[in-house]
Amino acid sequence: MIFLELVLQNFGPYSGKQVINLNPKIDEEISHPIILLGGMNGGGKTTLMDAIRLALYGPRAQCSTRGNLSYSDFLNQCVNNKIDPVADTRIELLFEHIENDKPIKYRVVRSWTKNPKDGKDTLGILGDSDTWPDALVNIWDEYIENLLPLGISNLFLFDGEQVKELAEQETPPPVVVDAIRGLLGLELADRLAVDLDILVNRKLKEVGNSKDLANLEEIETRLTQQQEDYQTTEEKVEILKNQVEELEQKQQEAFDKFISEGGKIAAERNQLELQQNTKTAEIEQVRQSMCELAADVLPLALIPNLLNQAQTQGEKEFRHQQVQISKDLLIERDQRLLAWLHQVEISPIQVEKIQSFLIQDVDSLYTKTLQTEAPWLLADDETLSQLDNLIYHLQNSKLSAKEKLAILKNKEEEIHTLERQVQTAAAPEDYTKLHQALEAAQNQVVEAKANYETIRRRLAELETIIAKSKRELSDYTVENIKHKNSEHIITSAAKVQNTLKIFREKLTLRKLNKLEEEVKNCFLYLLHKSDLVHRITIDTKTFSLLLYDLNGKPVPKHRLSAGEKQLLAIAFLWGLAKVSGHRLPVAIDTPLGRLDSSHRSNLVERYFPSASHQVILLSTDTEIGKKEVETLRENEAIAREYLLKYDSSTRQTTVIENQYFW
């Protein structure tokens, strides 16, 4: 959908006929998204937004200046005060959208005079040929709901005040909540649930006799009163909940001051001193253990080289002894072998050769193991075993000593920390004041929570009472109304209500998951600070935003700057518009609000050119100033520029084409 042209004739401060070309296409091939209209406060910017809404929705339009006025009074208010009372006031909106895969243009025309007949305007719809059957006029409300539903129109046609309100409040304002519900399809489900209740009550009255009808009316009256009490109590619960949150915040501030100025440490002074004495006793115990180590084998750690040398020499002499024993055993075996050979029939020459081989073999086997130096340690097996055990025990003692030294160091650091904490404790008189302030804040929170809990319990009681009344109504119907058709309708309606409840819950979860991801991506894109928020969730009941950092910890909204809050609000609206699935124009009145220069730059460079295929900006000279408009021009984002020139003497506004403040 694209807005192509807006025509104002004697509407608000716009005297005569004034035409505004809104087509983002410069020619057949080139298109820029932004239509920029500049005007000072009170110069008619909001009137243009109202004109678009009025053209599309007529009596249902949510215009800024209507308030509680009737539609007839509102139309009178919109008539230019300088024209002849019988002259026509007229607005026209030409737009294009795709229908059956073809672009179709419609021109919506609404006209009226001062004190319009029957309190209505005259609606006309013109097609491409400037004519259209009257049938479309009769079904226009249903037709426009398919193109741009009223429930989500505030996601595409919004102003800076809406962004400001959304940024400051913890839960979205009713306008945004209604848009979210329309986006999620909850309005239809709720309307159907109400219609089912009306149908059931109507059937009860149709089939009941006079006594039945009286009883039913009594139950309905009682149920209505109970529901009104429930709504009132629910409002009280919300007020008390906000009060508890405010008092908890004050309590936290008192607690933070109590902590920062040493109040908590003073309250825990005895405990800190007890901990200090305990740590001192533990250090003494560790030192005693170290003394026991020093009285054992640990001093031998001073001569590790001598111990290793003695161990190596002992092993070397022990191996030499084993080699000598084995050599003697081999020589004895060889002697027995030679004696046996002399006894058998073997020639002396062969025996001599065998004897020579055996001698050479023994010599070759033990040549490498000959000891080059004389043994000097002369230790036996038991002594060497004791030496090994001593070295092993020494290693364990060294490790134990290191561990105890580490423990000793940690304990000493803990004692120093405790000493510093005790030194920072507040003076007794200061501690008394801090403690009294904290105690007073805690008492206020306790009292507020008690009141909140009382009203919340009353709300729960009312829920039970209302449920009982509904069951009584249902039971009365089952027991006393014998009409089969009505009984079937009542039973079916209950099943449909349950199905609607499940459908609403599943639909909400599915669409909110997608919405959370879109809002997060839009916020990070606008903020250009990826480490502030890692995840965004949306409460399924209140639709409030919950922010979480990279560690999964909540990021309170009050920690955001005013500019970051406004960027979050815009990201919320942008994400909602994306998730809606409607390719629609975006119109923004007073778009930059109280943003600082860096956040303004992010919106100008990142949001406005990307918000939609058509973005209508209604700005003052302080919002989109010289720097911002030059940036948009350099980026080739602006298709058309207009200046709303307001004459304070005549209180009339003239639209000047191809001109802005600079």
PyMOL commands that set and color helices and strands:
alter all, ss='L'
color gray80, all
select helices_A, chain A and resi 45-60+71-78+117-119+134-138+140-147+150-155+160-168+174-184+186-207+210-260+263-267+269-294+298-302+304-343+348-366+381-423+428-480+484-527+557-559+562-579+597-607+626-634
alter helices_A, ss='H'
color red, helices_A
select strands_A, chain A and resi 2-11+14-21+34-39+89-99+102-112+122-126+157-159+535-538+545-548+554-555+586-589+615-619+638-647+652-657
alter strands_A, ss='S'
color yellow, strands_A
deselect
rebuild
show_as cartoon
